[in-house]
Amino acid sequence: MLRIEVSPEKSLLLKYDQLIHAEFDNTEKEQRLRLIFATHEVVVRGYALRRIETALQRMELSYLAAVPAKLIPSVNEGQPVIREIRVSVAADAAVTK
């Protein structure tokens, strides 16, 4: 299972076997990792997200959370920094509810 902390008040558990695909996008400003599950779409924005993608591929990732802005300067260079996580209900899942 992958726990995604959307905010300090809200988290979500998603099963790895429900992961349909992941899409990595590297722009000049930041990186984006889009995870499509059977029931939800998760968009992660930040830096060094390729490491998160690799951990996800190996099914070694168990927890995702954004780094508070005040802590970003203290993160070691090359370590993943998640600036934002957005979760939405997948279009197909909304139809079956």
Secondary structure, DSSP 8 states (H G I E B T S, - for coil): -EEEEEETTEEEEE-GGGEEEEEEEE-SS-EEEEEEESSEEEEEEEESTHHHHHHHHTT---EEE---GGGGGGS-TTS-EEEEEEEEE-HHHHHH-
